Amino acid sequence: LCTNDVLDIIARAAEFSDVVTRPGEASSLKAYGVEPGGMAKVRAILAGLIGRTLPDELRSDAWAIKQNASRLLSAFSRFCEEFSGTTLSRKVKMVSLQLDKGIPEEAVELASIDGVGERSLELLMNGGIRSLRDVADKKPEDLIKMGIRGPVAIDIVDAAGKLPRAEVDLSAIPGEAGTGHVEAPIIVRNAGAAGKFTVAISANGSEIKIDRFYLGHGSTRSLPIELNITSDVTLLVTVDYPDHILSPEEWKTAIKLQK
């Protein structure tokens, strides 16, 4: 699920069944690419709150919709953790934080650190730092020069240093193959701090392998895959970090069918 998928689910909740579009609001809804209607209005308001682009004509219902949506997101997160696992639950928590603070998805990592409030986020993002990955080569002094308070700057740099970081080697995957069976390994290396990884591999949109494992710094994991080649194949490797509020990362390659 992406942020938009989660917002779509929340906007369809029965709690919003009595939301209606008022005269004068239709043009604002269309600006979000949706047609007038209760669900569309809720969806547009949630997107506007996250992007801080909410038009004045939609603000009258925004507070109540935000409160209900926050409560629903909390319940949805608990449901996902119980029945779908931590990855989906964490994604819903990320959307909840986006809504609460009015921030884009990439800024959730920074906003999740204690002491990083609206002003700190503004300073960081204006300075070109939009995620913890952007702090990888920074020192606390660099952030202090941007206006970040010393203790908060130390916490941010410390959090960045504790992140695992995948490097995916697809060099063993052939660029071309004839019709038939193909076997090859995909290598995942941890170039960051020790941590847990969830790796999903799909071929032409269909998942063919998923693996979860722990890697220390510098350690690697070989993930053998098997394919039956009958046409061109696009392989997508998605790496998630279940113990951290990090966006999943993707690597892609293709195998062309030899003519």
N, C-alpha and C positions, 0 to 999 in steps of 0.2 A: 504494500500500500504506500502511496505517496501522500503528501499533505492534502492535496485536492480530493483524493479518495476518502480520507478520513472526514474532511469537511462535508462531503456529499452525504456520507452515512449519518452524520450528526444532524444535518439540515432536514433529513427525512423523518426524524424522530416524531413520535406522536405528541410530544410536549409542544411542538411548534405548529400543530394542526390548525390553531385559530389565528395564526399570523396572516394578515392580508396586505395586499398592496394598496396604498392610498393614492389618491389623485396627486400627480406631481412627482411620484417616485419611479414611474415607468422608465423614464429616460436614463436615470441613474442605474437601474437594473440592466438595461441594455448595454450600458457602458462596460458592464462586467461580462457581457456575452451571454446573458440569460434573459429569458422572456419573463414578463411580470407574472407573479404568483407567490403564494406564501413560502414554499420551499425555496424558490429562487431568491426571495428577499432575504431569508435567513442565510442562505449561502453567500450572497453578496455582502451582507453585513459582516459575517465572519471573515471573509477575505479582506474586506476593507479595514477591519480592526487589526489584522495581522500585518497588512501592508501600510497601515497608517494613511490610507487613502479614502477613508469613509466620507462620502458627500454629506453635507449638512442635512439634506432632506431625508436621510436614512438614520439620523442620529436619535430620533425620538424613541425608537424601539431598541436601540443598540445595547443599552445597559442591561435590560431584562434578558435579551437574547444571549448576551455574553455570559451572564450568571447561569442560565439554564445550560448553555453549551459547556461551560466549565464543569458543571456537575455531571453532565452526561459523559464527558470525556474521561472523568475520573472513574465512573462506573464501567465505561467501555474498556479502560485500561486494565481494571481488575478482572473483567471477564476474559480479556485476551490472555492475561497471565495464567488464568486458570485453565483455559481450553485451547489456546493457540501458541503458548510459549512466550518467552521473554522478549524475543525480537519484535513481534508485533505490538506487545504491550509497551515496549520502550518507544516505539514510533508514535503511539497514541499520546504518551506522556510528552514527547517532543512537541506535538501539535498543541497540546494544552499549554505548554510553556510559551509557544509562539503567540497564542491567543492572549495569554495573561500579560505578556510584555510588549506585544505588538512588534515582533521581530521576524525576519526571514528565517528559513530553515537553517541556513548555514551559520547563523549567529547563535543557535541554541546551545552549542558547546560552551561558548563564552558565558552566556547568560546563566548556565547551570552552576557556575562557580560562585560560592558565597562571596558577597561583597561587590559583585559586578552588577551594578544597577543601570538605569537608563542612561545616566550621564557617562558612566564608564564605557558602555557599549557604543555610545555616540562618538566618544574620543577614539576608541579603538578602530571602529569602522571607518571613520574619517582619515585615520592613519594607515588605512589599507589592511588592517587586521580584521578579518571577518570570521575566522575560525581558529581553533587551537593549533591546527596545522601551520597556520601563518606565524605562530610564535616559536616554531621549532628552533630557529637560529637567533632568537632574541635573548637578551639579558634583562633582569628587572629594571636596570638603569634605562634601557631603551624605552620601556613603557612609562617609567616615571617622567621622562622628558616629554611624553605626550600628554601628561597631566593626570596619569593614573596614580592613585595613592600607593605609597611604598608597600604596605602589607598586601594589598590586592595585587600589585604587580608581581610580587614574589609568589603568591598563590597561583596566578595565571601561568607563569613560567614553569612552576613546579608541576602543575596539572598537565601542561604540554609535554613535559619530559617523561610522563608516566604512560603515554599513549603507545599502544602497539601500532605498527604500520606495515602493511603487506606490500611485498613486491612479487608480482606474478610473472613467471617465466613461461611463455608460450612457444619458445623456439623449437621445441620438439614436435609441435603440431605441423604436419606437412601443409604446404600451401596448395598442393594439388594431390589428388589421389584418384586411382581408377575405381571402378565399381567393385565393391566388396568390403571386407573387414579391415578396419584400421584401429590399431592400438597405439597410444602414446601417453606419456606422463605430462601433467601440468604441475609445475613446481611453485610452491608458495614459500616465500622467505619472510621472516619477521625482521624488518630493519629498524624497529623501534623497541620500546620496552616490552618485557614479557607480558603475555596476555592471551585471552581466548579469541578464537576465530571461528566464524561460520562461513563456509565456502559453498556456494551453490553454482553448479555448472549446467547450462542449458544449451541445446542444439536446436536451432531454428525455432526458438521460443518454448521448447518442451524441456523440462528439467530432466537431466539424465543422472545427476549425482549431487548429493549434498553431504558434507562432512563437517564435523565440529571437533576442534582440537585446541590444545594449548601449545604455544611456542615460546621458548625463551628468546632473548635477543640473539640475532644471527642464526637461529635455527631454521631448518627447512622441513617441508612436508611434501612428499610426492603423492599426487593424486592421479592414478592411472585411469584413463577413460577408454571406452570401446565404442566404436561407431560402425554402423553399416552404411556405407556410402552408396547412395543411388542418385544423388543430385548435389548441387552446391550446398554447403553447410556453413552456417554462421554460428560460431561458438561464443558464448558470453559467460564470463566468470565474474560472479558477484561476491565480494568479501564484506562481511558484516563483523562488527566488534561488539558482542553481546554485553560486555561489562562496561561499555562506555557510550555516552551520547554522541555518537559519530555517525555521519551519513555513510551509507554503504558505498563502496568503491567498485568500479567495473573495469574489466579488461575484455577486449573483443578481438577475435581473429576469424579468418574464413578459410575453408577448404574448398577449392574449386574442383569440380568433377572433370577429369581428363577426357577430352573428346576423342 
